[in-house]
Amino acid sequence: MTIAAVSCHVERPLDDRTWAAFSRLQEARPGGFEIAALLRPPDPAAAEDEATWLERAREAAGRGPFGHHTHWGGVDRARPVGGEPAERVRAEAAWFRGHGLEPRLFCGGGWYIDEGVGRVLAEHGYADCTATAFRPGYLAAGAARLSAARPVRLRLDGVALLELPATHSLGMAARAALGSLPPYLHVYFHDTDLRVPARRWALRAALTVLGRRCRPVRLDALTADEELDFAAAATA
């Protein structure tokens, strides 16, 4: 039977309407799925309310798997625009832990990851969710990404990183609910999807059906048997 997990890229935790919609969905567990919350930290450049952010992050961590999501270029810019991506992840991971939060998952904004970032993730005991089983259509030609269709352990200079790739967007999950299913399925969506009633309804319906056809698992409970060099999963 297909094993299936679900994650949400929580990018607007301070927007009351978006947060309420995500909270209701995470609490409801449609299809029996414990939805992993992958949160980006508050952005100092945007003067985001840290106290409210922390309160909501702790709520999410109490309802399901909890992870770290990085927007390299700020609130509205997912992929890096300069600086050292690995050092940003290291600083954000220290910020999480300094506030009593222990993310176990990671996803790079815009599906960005490089070997330096991967080593930082391995050092912190994260499992990565940045690889995808498909090429996101909005990525520019030649934009680097990781490609994988099932959980693998990536080798990076003597360290191993557990990779839990996303396989289905919201729309792909809705179509897959009534079709053939792969052995492994990881549905991802964004909290902003929940602002749109039709998308919110489609997601709930898809997860309800998938929960009957698959074995729901927590994303942070998955493991992998196969190993692969990081370079072999990298593509442009």
Sequence and secondary structure as in RCSB ss.txt:
>XXXX:A:sequence
MTIAAVSCHVERPLDDRTWAAFSRLQEARPGGFEIAALLRPPDPAAAEDEATWLERAREAAGRGPFGHHTHWGGV
DRARPVGGEPAERVRAEAAWFRGHGLEPRLFCGGGWYIDEGVGRVLAEHGYADCTATAFRPGYLAAGAARLSAAR
PVRLRLDGVALLELPATHSLGMAARAALGSLPPYLHVYFHDTDLRVPARRWALRAALTVLGRRCRPVRLDALTAD
EELDFAAAATA
>XXXX:A:secstr
  EEEEEEEE  TT HHHHHHHHHHHHH GGG   EEEE    GGGT  HHHHHHHHHHHHHHS EEEEE TTST
T  S  SS HHHHHHHHHHHHHHTT    EEEEGGG   HHHHHHHHHTT EE   BSS  TTS TT  EEB SS
 EEEEETTEEEEE  B B HHHHHHHTTS   SEEEEEEEGGGGGSHHHHHHHHHHHHHHHHHSEE  GGG    
 EEEHHHHEE 
